Amino acid sequence: MIDLLGNYGWWILGLVFLILEIVAPGVYFLFLGIAAIVVGTNVVLLGSAGWFGWEQQIVAFIVVSAVAVLIGRLWYGSRDEAASPTLKTGTERLVGRVATVREPIAAGRGRVAIDDSWWTAEGPDLPEGARVRIVGANGSTLIVEAAASSRTKTPQP
């Protein structure tokens, strides 16, 4: 039984690391689990050769773990940097949209409706019902300007 656990011990350790990654995500357990499974596979394939003893297994685990962590950092680091400049959060995602004034903008402040929510807005004085385009944001306050489509044309006969 000890010999069976010895051959499959790295796989068991790898599965424990992968379970830890699921329970307490921190990304690094994933790479340690991968390294343990790689070393475990080598133990099963090369263990009977006699030269892949526990010392070599520990060294292999350290080396494979370091390589896996470096590859993971490169992979996740490049994805984070690529996503950051284009990621729009909060009020930034509303810039460019057209809204309807629900409370008149007077003295530079009023409220506009977008979809099912109302937002505080700053911009030129406009009456209720006017259409505005969102051009920026200051915290949770939207910066608006009169939309070109706010002027309705009367149909010509």
GROMACS elastic network, one bead per residue, 0.5 to 0.9 nm:
[ bonds ]
;  ai    aj funct       b0    kb
    1     4     6  0.50786   500
    1     5     6  0.62718   500
    1     6     6  0.84931   500
    2     5     6  0.50966   500
    2     6     6  0.59641   500
    2     7     6  0.86834   500
    3     7     6  0.62575   500
    3     8     6  0.86401   500
    4     7     6  0.53099   500
    4     8     6  0.62823   500
    4     9     6  0.81170   500
    5     8     6  0.51060   500
    5     9     6  0.51407   500
    5    10     6  0.87878   500
    5    12     6  0.85869   500
    6     9     6  0.51138   500
    6    10     6  0.78895   500
    6    43     6  0.88288   500
    7    10     6  0.74306   500
    7    11     6  0.84527   500
    7    40     6  0.71813   500
    7    41     6  0.88853   500
    7    43     6  0.62266   500
    7    44     6  0.57598   500
    7    47     6  0.74542   500
    8    11     6  0.52632   500
    8    12     6  0.63403   500
    8    13     6  0.87261   500
    8    40     6  0.63615   500
    8    41     6  0.84316   500
    8    43     6  0.80276   500
    8    44     6  0.73136   500
    9    12     6  0.50481   500
    9    13     6  0.61231   500
    9    14     6  0.84962   500
    9    36     6  0.89652   500
    9    40     6  0.71013   500
   10    14     6  0.59718   500
   10    15     6  0.85531   500
   10    35     6  0.89757   500
   10    36     6  0.52348   500
   10    37     6  0.60640   500
   10    38     6  0.83472   500
   10    39     6  0.65602   500
   10    41     6  0.81158   500
   10    43     6  0.81365   500
   11    15     6  0.61754   500
   11    16     6  0.85636   500
   11    33     6  0.84111   500
   11    36     6  0.62656   500
   11    38     6  0.82295   500
   11    39     6  0.80978   500
   11    40     6  0.52249   500
   11    41     6  0.75841   500
   12    15     6  0.51273   500
   12    16     6  0.62077   500
   12    17     6  0.87053   500
   12    36     6  0.84124   500
   12    37     6  0.81641   500
   12    40     6  0.86287   500
   13    17     6  0.62576   500
   13    18     6  0.86799   500
   13    33     6  0.71127   500
   13    36     6  0.63971   500
   13    37     6  0.78368   500
   13    40     6  0.89117   500
   14    17     6  0.51123   500
   14    18     6  0.62481   500
   14    19     6  0.86551   500
   14    30     6  0.86997   500
   14    32     6  0.70394   500
   14    34     6  0.63805   500
   14    35     6  0.73031   500
   14    37     6  0.51529   500
   14    38     6  0.86799   500
   14    40     6  0.82342   500
   15    19     6  0.61030   500
   15    20     6  0.85032   500
   15    33     6  0.63511   500
   15    34     6  0.87595   500
   15    36     6  0.84158   500
   15    37     6  0.77976   500
   16    19     6  0.50976   500
   16    20     6  0.61444   500
   16    21     6  0.86419   500
   16    33     6  0.73626   500
   17    21     6  0.62217   500
   17    22     6  0.87983   500
   17    29     6  0.52910   500
   17    30     6  0.65425   500
   17    31     6  0.84611   500
   17    32     6  0.64799   500
   17    34     6  0.84291   500
   17    36     6  0.84392   500
   18    22     6  0.64915   500
   18    23     6  0.87985   500
   18    29     6  0.63217   500
   18    30     6  0.55161   500
   18    31     6  0.85089   500
   18    32     6  0.81414   500
   18    33     6  0.53674   500
   18    34     6  0.79951   500
   19    22     6  0.51072   500
   19    23     6  0.62300   500
   19    24     6  0.84406   500
   19    29     6  0.85658   500
   19    30     6  0.87606   500
   19    33     6  0.88388   500
   20    24     6  0.56157   500
   20    25     6  0.72498   500
   20    26     6  0.89943   500
   20    29     6  0.65647   500
   20    30     6  0.82831   500
   21    24     6  0.52653   500
   21    26     6  0.64362   500
   21    27     6  0.65863   500
   21    28     6  0.76422   500
   21    29     6  0.51409   500
   21    30     6  0.57387   500
   21    33     6  0.86389   500
   22    25     6  0.55715   500
   22    26     6  0.88432   500
   22    29     6  0.89005   500
   22    30     6  0.87003   500
   24    27     6  0.89222   500
   24    29     6  0.87054   500
   25    28     6  0.82059   500
   25    29     6  0.76936   500
   25    30     6  0.85469   500
   26    29     6  0.66691   500
   26    30     6  0.81411   500
   27    30     6  0.54996   500
   27    31     6  0.71831   500
   27    69     6  0.89906   500
   27    72     6  0.84687   500
   28    31     6  0.53507   500
   28    32     6  0.64341   500
   28    33     6  0.86488   500
   28    69     6  0.68613   500
   28    72     6  0.85420   500
   29    32     6  0.50450   500
   29    33     6  0.59918   500
   29    34     6  0.85395   500
   30    33     6  0.51344   500
   30    34     6  0.62665   500
   30    35     6  0.87151   500
   30    69     6  0.89083   500
   31    35     6  0.61425   500
   31    36     6  0.85963   500
   31    64     6  0.88627   500
   31    65     6  0.63103   500
   31    66     6  0.85871   500
   31    67     6  0.89319   500
   31    68     6  0.55038   500
   31    69     6  0.57916   500
   31    72     6  0.74640   500
   32    35     6  0.50308   500
   32    36     6  0.61527   500
   32    37     6  0.86247   500
   32    61     6  0.83282   500
   32    64     6  0.84224   500
   32    65     6  0.54940   500
   32    66     6  0.86703   500
   32    68     6  0.76726   500
   32    69     6  0.78951   500
   33    36     6  0.51298   500
   33    37     6  0.62021   500
   33    38     6  0.86194   500
   33    65     6  0.84905   500
   34    37     6  0.51788   500
   34    38     6  0.62020   500
   34    39     6  0.86820   500
   34    64     6  0.85014   500
   34    65     6  0.77554   500
   34    68     6  0.75902   500
   35    38     6  0.50882   500
   35    39     6  0.61789   500
   35    40     6  0.84582   500
   35    60     6  0.85114   500
   35    61     6  0.59582   500
   35    62     6  0.81560   500
   35    63     6  0.85361   500
   35    64     6  0.53006   500
   35    65     6  0.50685   500
   35    66     6  0.86899   500
   35    67     6  0.87805   500
   35    68     6  0.69525   500
   36    39     6  0.51195   500
   36    40     6  0.59331   500
   36    41     6  0.85343   500
   36    61     6  0.62887   500
   36    64     6  0.82987   500
   36    65     6  0.79277   500
   37    41     6  0.60981   500
   37    42     6  0.86292   500
   38    41     6  0.51694   500
   38    42     6  0.64035   500
   38    43     6  0.87246   500
   38    61     6  0.82320   500
   38    64     6  0.78430   500
   39    42     6  0.50482   500
   39    43     6  0.61572   500
   39    44     6  0.87152   500
   39    57     6  0.66598   500
   39    58     6  0.87606   500
   39    60     6  0.66385   500
   39    61     6  0.61097   500
   39    64     6  0.79576   500
   40    44     6  0.62552   500
   40    45     6  0.85934   500
   40    57     6  0.86100   500
   41    44     6  0.51961   500
   41    45     6  0.61774   500
   41    46     6  0.83683   500
   42    45     6  0.50048   500
   42    46     6  0.54977   500
   42    47     6  0.71415   500
   42    52     6  0.84504   500
   42    57     6  0.87211   500
   43    46     6  0.52239   500
   43    48     6  0.80715   500
   43    52     6  0.70303   500
   43    53     6  0.85957   500
   43    57     6  0.76799   500
   44    47     6  0.55052   500
   44    48     6  0.77256   500
   45    48     6  0.74533   500
   45    49     6  0.85431   500
   46    49     6  0.54050   500
   46    50     6  0.76767   500
   46    51     6  0.80195   500
   46    52     6  0.65121   500
   47    50     6  0.60675   500
   47    51     6  0.75004   500
   47    52     6  0.57063   500
   47    53     6  0.73741   500
   48    51     6  0.82486   500
   48    52     6  0.81651   500
   49    52     6  0.70111   500
   50    53     6  0.67094   500
   51    56     6  0.81059   500
   52    55     6  0.78116   500
   52    56     6  0.56340   500
   52    57     6  0.65379   500
   53    56     6  0.54426   500
   53    57     6  0.62179   500
   53    58     6  0.88334   500
   54    58     6  0.61761   500
   54    59     6  0.86440   500
   55    58     6  0.52948   500
   55    59     6  0.63785   500
   55    60     6  0.85889   500
   56    59     6  0.50882   500
   56    60     6  0.59395   500
   56    61     6  0.84639   500
   57    61     6  0.60272   500
   57    62     6  0.86359   500
   58    61     6  0.50426   500
   58    62     6  0.62664   500
   58    63     6  0.86536   500
   59    62     6  0.51809   500
   59    63     6  0.61745   500
   59    64     6  0.85344   500
   60    63     6  0.51357   500
   60    64     6  0.59079   500
   60    65     6  0.82452   500
   61    64     6  0.52421   500
   61    65     6  0.58162   500
   61    66     6  0.84435   500
   62    65     6  0.51334   500
   62    66     6  0.61239   500
   62    67     6  0.86332   500
   63    66     6  0.52073   500
   63    67     6  0.62172   500
   63    68     6  0.85586   500
   64    67     6  0.50971   500
   64    68     6  0.59670   500
   64    69     6  0.84976   500
   65    68     6  0.50716   500
   65    69     6  0.60452   500
   65    70     6  0.85430   500
   66    69     6  0.51679   500
   66    70     6  0.61436   500
   66    71     6  0.85813   500
   67    70     6  0.51668   500
   67    71     6  0.61220   500
   67    72     6  0.84680   500
   68    71     6  0.51689   500
   68    72     6  0.60006   500
   68    73     6  0.85699   500
   69    73     6  0.60628   500
   69    74     6  0.85593   500
   70    73     6  0.51069   500
   70    74     6  0.61933   500
   70    75     6  0.85285   500
   71    74     6  0.51283   500
   71    75     6  0.60701   500
   71    76     6  0.86122   500
   72    76     6  0.59684   500
   72    77     6  0.80264   500
   73    76     6  0.52781   500
   73    77     6  0.54597   500
   73    78     6  0.81813   500
   74    77     6  0.51087   500
   74    78     6  0.60072   500
   74    79     6  0.85513   500
   75    78     6  0.55607   500
   75    79     6  0.64526   500
   75    80     6  0.88910   500
   76    79     6  0.50943   500
   76    80     6  0.61558   500
   76    81     6  0.86796   500
   77    80     6  0.52376   500
   77    81     6  0.62758   500
   77    82     6  0.85990   500
   78    81     6  0.52835   500
   78    82     6  0.61102   500
   78    83     6  0.86384   500
   79    82     6  0.51912   500
   79    83     6  0.61803   500
   79    84     6  0.86635   500
   80    83     6  0.52502   500
   80    84     6  0.60832   500
   81    84     6  0.53846   500
   81    85     6  0.74277   500
   82    85     6  0.68178   500
   82    86     6  0.78833   500
   83    86     6  0.58635   500
   83    87     6  0.60256   500
   84    87     6  0.52685   500
   84    88     6  0.85557   500
   85    88     6  0.82636   500
   87    93     6  0.87298   500
   88    91     6  0.81511   500
   88    92     6  0.55413   500
   88    93     6  0.51817   500
   88    94     6  0.89058   500
   89    92     6  0.56240   500
   89    93     6  0.58227   500
   90    93     6  0.61908   500
   90    94     6  0.79543   500
   90   139     6  0.85638   500
   90   140     6  0.78321   500
   91    94     6  0.54293   500
   91    95     6  0.72085   500
   91   136     6  0.81902   500
   91   137     6  0.61282   500
   91   138     6  0.82995   500
   91   139     6  0.73492   500
   91   140     6  0.63022   500
   91   141     6  0.79079   500
   91   142     6  0.72170   500
   92    95     6  0.55742   500
   92   136     6  0.71723   500
   92   137     6  0.65512   500
   93    96     6  0.83630   500
   93    97     6  0.87442   500
   94    97     6  0.56824   500
   94    98     6  0.86821   500
   94   114     6  0.87426   500
   94   134     6  0.68260   500
   94   135     6  0.86358   500
   94   136     6  0.82548   500
   94   137     6  0.85387   500
   94   142     6  0.84638   500
   95    98     6  0.86831   500
   95   133     6  0.79293   500
   95   134     6  0.50314   500
   95   135     6  0.53881   500
   95   136     6  0.56369   500
   95   137     6  0.74938   500
   95   142     6  0.83443   500
   95   143     6  0.87411   500
   96   133     6  0.62166   500
   96   134     6  0.52904   500
   96   135     6  0.59384   500
   96   136     6  0.81488   500
   97   114     6  0.85068   500
   97   132     6  0.84489   500
   97   133     6  0.57865   500
   97   134     6  0.56686   500
   97   135     6  0.82554   500
   98   114     6  0.78208   500
   98   131     6  0.66691   500
   98   132     6  0.55507   500
   98   134     6  0.62940   500
   98   147     6  0.71884   500
   99   112     6  0.61797   500
   99   113     6  0.57634   500
   99   114     6  0.53593   500
   99   115     6  0.83608   500
   99   130     6  0.84441   500
   99   131     6  0.57322   500
   99   132     6  0.53219   500
   99   133     6  0.62712   500
   99   134     6  0.73644   500
   99   144     6  0.89158   500
   99   147     6  0.87584   500
  100   111     6  0.86978   500
  100   112     6  0.54157   500
  100   113     6  0.53697   500
  100   114     6  0.70461   500
  100   128     6  0.77672   500
  100   129     6  0.56971   500
  100   130     6  0.57666   500
  100   132     6  0.61783   500
  100   133     6  0.88200   500
  101   104     6  0.62656   500
  101   105     6  0.74346   500
  101   110     6  0.75878   500
  101   111     6  0.60462   500
  101   113     6  0.63465   500
  101   121     6  0.88009   500
  101   126     6  0.76251   500
  101   127     6  0.70674   500
  101   128     6  0.50205   500
  101   129     6  0.50670   500
  101   130     6  0.53655   500
  101   131     6  0.63296   500
  101   132     6  0.70892   500
  102   105     6  0.87560   500
  102   110     6  0.78841   500
  102   111     6  0.56634   500
  102   112     6  0.51228   500
  102   113     6  0.61631   500
  102   118     6  0.79764   500
  102   127     6  0.84670   500
  102   128     6  0.52233   500
  102   129     6  0.61706   500
  102   130     6  0.83157   500
  103   106     6  0.88317   500
  103   110     6  0.54714   500
  103   112     6  0.67875   500
  103   127     6  0.76742   500
  103   128     6  0.55512   500
  103   129     6  0.83549   500
  104   109     6  0.79961   500
  104   110     6  0.54614   500
  104   111     6  0.69442   500
  104   112     6  0.85525   500
  104   125     6  0.73171   500
  104   126     6  0.58192   500
  104   129     6  0.81125   500
  104   130     6  0.85515   500
  105   108     6  0.58750   500
  105   111     6  0.68789   500
  105   112     6  0.87534   500
  105   121     6  0.75937   500
  105   122     6  0.73443   500
  105   123     6  0.71141   500
  105   124     6  0.68859   500
  105   126     6  0.50770   500
  105   127     6  0.64695   500
  105   128     6  0.76843   500
  106   109     6  0.55128   500
  106   110     6  0.63212   500
  106   123     6  0.87253   500
  106   124     6  0.77172   500
  106   126     6  0.69730   500
  106   127     6  0.82356   500
  107   110     6  0.84135   500
  107   122     6  0.88467   500
  107   123     6  0.86118   500
  107   124     6  0.78883   500
  107   125     6  0.64714   500
  108   121     6  0.81174   500
  108   122     6  0.52530   500
  108   123     6  0.50522   500
  108   124     6  0.55977   500
  108   125     6  0.58588   500
  108   126     6  0.89082   500
  109   120     6  0.72355   500
  109   121     6  0.56894   500
  109   123     6  0.65125   500
  109   124     6  0.81527   500
  109   125     6  0.77483   500
  110   119     6  0.84911   500
  110   120     6  0.58965   500
  110   121     6  0.52768   500
  110   122     6  0.65119   500
  110   123     6  0.82323   500
  110   125     6  0.84855   500
  110   126     6  0.86934   500
  111   118     6  0.64342   500
  111   119     6  0.54390   500
  111   121     6  0.52762   500
  111   122     6  0.83025   500
  112   117     6  0.84382   500
  112   118     6  0.55165   500
  112   119     6  0.53382   500
  112   120     6  0.64762   500
  112   121     6  0.63541   500
  112   128     6  0.88329   500
  112   131     6  0.89818   500
  112   132     6  0.83190   500
  112   142     6  0.87279   500
  113   116     6  0.70594   500
  113   117     6  0.57257   500
  113   119     6  0.63223   500
  114   117     6  0.55529   500
  114   118     6  0.62692   500
  114   119     6  0.76261   500
  115   118     6  0.82867   500
  119   140     6  0.76326   500
  119   141     6  0.67714   500
  119   142     6  0.69733   500
  120   140     6  0.73898   500
  120   141     6  0.51248   500
  120   142     6  0.62783   500
  120   143     6  0.88748   500
  121   134     6  0.88494   500
  121   137     6  0.87527   500
  121   140     6  0.88534   500
  121   141     6  0.54137   500
  121   143     6  0.57630   500
  121   144     6  0.65162   500
  122   125     6  0.88502   500
  122   141     6  0.69933   500
  122   142     6  0.61984   500
  122   144     6  0.60536   500
  122   145     6  0.85312   500
  123   126     6  0.83040   500
  123   142     6  0.85834   500
  123   143     6  0.59490   500
  123   144     6  0.50825   500
  123   145     6  0.58017   500
  123   146     6  0.82697   500
  124   144     6  0.77434   500
  124   145     6  0.65221   500
  124   146     6  0.74621   500
  126   129     6  0.85607   500
  126   130     6  0.64697   500
  126   131     6  0.88695   500
  126   132     6  0.88696   500
  126   146     6  0.77693   500
  127   130     6  0.58725   500
  128   131     6  0.88432   500
  129   150     6  0.88311   500
  130   146     6  0.76422   500
  130   147     6  0.82761   500
  130   150     6  0.58013   500
  130   151     6  0.83998   500
  131   145     6  0.87908   500
  131   146     6  0.63563   500
  131   147     6  0.55473   500
  131   148     6  0.81808   500
  131   149     6  0.69145   500
  131   151     6  0.83984   500
  132   144     6  0.60118   500
  132   145     6  0.54584   500
  132   148     6  0.81678   500
  132   149     6  0.84492   500
  132   150     6  0.71292   500
  133   143     6  0.85767   500
  133   144     6  0.55171   500
  133   145     6  0.54846   500
  133   146     6  0.61633   500
  133   147     6  0.50437   500
  133   148     6  0.84410   500
  134   137     6  0.79561   500
  134   142     6  0.65451   500
  134   143     6  0.58598   500
  134   145     6  0.66297   500
  134   146     6  0.88988   500
  134   147     6  0.87267   500
  135   142     6  0.77582   500
  135   143     6  0.56942   500
  135   144     6  0.54817   500
  135   145     6  0.69392   500
  136   141     6  0.87770   500
  136   142     6  0.60667   500
  136   144     6  0.70131   500
  137   140     6  0.67838   500
  137   141     6  0.57022   500
  137   143     6  0.52602   500
  137   144     6  0.85471   500
  138   141     6  0.51671   500
  138   142     6  0.62865   500
  138   143     6  0.71054   500
  139   142     6  0.78775   500
  144   147     6  0.86401   500
  146   149     6  0.84181   500
  146   150     6  0.68668   500
  147   150     6  0.53400   500
  147   151     6  0.81491   500
  148   151     6  0.65926   500
  149   152     6  0.68444   500
  153   156     6  0.87441   500
